[in-house]
């Protein structure tokens, strides 16, 4: 696990947790749109060369909290969680050692346990293993596939993350993602955003609203998973700033 920081080191803090096959550096471009803030960006274990194994939600959460405490970073204006990072954001929001004011969850994983959990688990495992193996055996194909979806340096960053993942970490992640359900108990304001092409919007929204009826759910049409942040960092930065300043966060096609 590693932490990279961007922006104004004296500014108010935003904690950024990326998803699968993503690293702290994926937030670099966003930091340029929020220069007055201090972005504390994480790469979870399993996704960078020389990292330890990803051993589970609890272990990774406690390790991150210790690393933040060692840096004297225990209070944050906002936590931004991408994909699998949404799971950690929810857990961190309830952690007694941290003071977190708001949550911004993007491209959430399934917030519900499927009735065919075994099939979901096998699918996640096989897809991730393909990405992992391709990145190690055919770097050019892996990088080209990523460039078809993501702009800027995300392709290179994610290629390294894919090549760094090991079989033990992969197995733990697949189980976590297949068996996760959204946790109750978050007291902070919660904002969620989905790309309009994501296929779990309606089900996830229903789960969220059942537990958190005041949560704000937004949909950006025309985008896939996490693509809005990658392709429109200027707009994305303005949206995050509105959340931070308690301004109207409506975007087109809000659910």
N, C-alpha and C positions, 0 to 999 in steps of 0.2 A: 504494500500500500504506500502511496506517496501523495503529497500535497503540493500543489503549485498555486502561487498567488499572483493576481493581476490587479492593476488599478492603483487607487490612492490608498497607501498603507495606513493613512490616518482617517480614512473614511469609514462610514458605516459598513457593516459586513454582510455579505451574501455568501451562504454556503452552497456549493454546487456539487451535486452527486450525479455522475453519468450512469448510463446503462451498460448493457452487455456489449462487449467489443468496443468500448469507448474509454477515453482517458480524459484527464484534467484539461489537456490542451484543446479539447473540443469546445471549451468555453472561452478561448482566447479572443475570438472575434466578437463575442457578446460583450466581453469586458471593455472593448473599445467604444461600445455604445453606452456604457455606464461608467465613464472615467472617474466620476466622483465617489464611486463605491469601491470597497475592497472585496474582490471576489476570491474566496477560499475554495479552491477546486481540487477534487479528489480523484485519484485513480484507485479503484478497488483492487485487492489482491487477485491475481490471475491474469491481469491485463497489461502487465509491463514486464520487460525482461528482468529476470532475477527476483521477481516478487515471490512471496510465500503463496501457499495454496489458499484458495477460497474455501473456507471451512464452514460457512453457514451465516445466516442472518445475524444471529446473536453474537458470534465471534467477531464478525466484521464490524458490527455496530460498536461493540465495546472497544475494539482496537482503534477505531476512528475517534471515539470519544477521548481515549487516552492521548492520542496524538494531538488532538485539538487542545486538550488541557495542558499538555506539555508546551504548547505554543502560546498559552494564555488566551485562547480563543474559545470562549464559552457562550457568547451572546451574539445573536444574528438577527438582522432585520427580516431576513427571508431565507428559506431553503428552497432551492430549485432542484427538483428531482426529475431525471429523464428515464423513461422506460423502467428498467429494474431499479433505478435510483429512486423511483417513487416509493418503493417498499421501504428503503432505508430512511427516506425523508419522514414518512409516517412514524417509524420507530424512533427516530431522533427527536421528533416533536414532543414525544412523551418522556424523553429521558430526563431524569431529575438533575443531571449535571449540566444541562444546557438550557439556555434561555432563547427560545425561538418565537418570533412574533407572528410569522405568516408562512404558509406553504404554497408553492407553485409547482404543480405536478403536470408533467408533459408526456404525452404518449404512453399512458399507463399500461402496464401489463394487465392481464386479466385479474380483476378484483374479486373473483369468485372461483370456487372450486368446481371444475367441470364434473358432470356425471360420468364422463369417460376419462377420468384422470389418468389412467394407465396409457391410453392412446395419446393424450396430450403430452405426457411425460416422454413417451417414446419419440414423438414427433419433434419436440424441442431438442432432445438429445441428438437425434440423427441430423437435424438441420445444422445445429451448432457444430457437430463433429465434422460435417462436410466443410463448413466455413474454416474451421481450425485446420483440417488436413490440406485443403486447397491453399491456404495461406502459407503453409510450410512447404508444400511440394510444388506449387505453381504460383509463385508470388505475382507474376505478371497478370495472370488471369484473375486472381483475387483482387488486385488493385484496380484492374479495368472494370470489373463488375461493380466495385464500390463507386468508381467515378461516374458510372451511369446514373447513380442515385444522388450522390452528395457532391457539393461543390467545395472549392477551396482545398484546404489541407486535410479535411476529414478522411479522405480515402487513405492517405499515407498513415495517418494516426491509427485508423481502425485496422489497417493491414497489420501493423505491429501488434495491436491488441489480439487479433485473431491468431497470429503466429505464436504469441506468448502463452496462450491458454493450454493447460495440461488436461489429461484425461480425468484425474481425480477432481480437479476444480469443476470441470464440465459436468460431471455426474452430480455434484452437490447443487450447482446452479439449476440444472434441469429439474431436480426434485423440488427446489424452492419455488420456481416459477410455475410448476404444474400444481402445486399444493397450496398456493397462497390464497388467502382471503383477506379483504380489507379489514384492518383492525379498528375497533371502536376506541374512543377515549381521547381523541385529539381535540383540544380546546381552542386552538388557534384558527383564525380565518383560513379557509382552504379554497384555492383557485385551481381549476383543472383546464387543460387545453388539449384537444385532439386534432389531428389532421383528418379532414373529411373523408379520406379514403381508408381510414382504419376501420376494421370490421367489428370491433367490440364496443363501439360508442354507446349504443342503446342499452346494452346489458350493464356495462360499467356505470353508466349514468344512473341507472335504477339502483344499483348497489350503493353508490355514493350518496344519493339523495335519501335512501332509507336510513343510513347511519348519520349523515351530515346534511340535513335539509337546507341549511344556509350556505352550503358550498356553491361556488360560482363555476359553472361549466360552460366552456366556450369551444366552438368548433370552427376551424379554419378550412374552408372548402378547397379542394383541389390539391391537397398535400397528403403525403403518406406519413408514416411513422417518423417523427422528429424532423421531417423535411422543412417545416416552417422555420425553425431556428437556424437551420443550415443555409437555406436559400434567401431568407429575408431577415438577417440579423438586425437591420436598422428598425424595421417594424417591431420585431420581437423585443428589442431593447426598449422601445417606447411603451409597449404593453407592460413589460416588467416594471418600468418606472411608474406607470399609472397605479399598478398594484401597490408599490412601495409608498406612494403618496395618497392612497385611498381615493383615487380618482375613478371616474366611470371607466370600467374595463370592457365595455361592449365592443365586440368585433362582429363583422358580418357573419350571418348564419349562426348566431349563438343559439344553443339549445336551452 
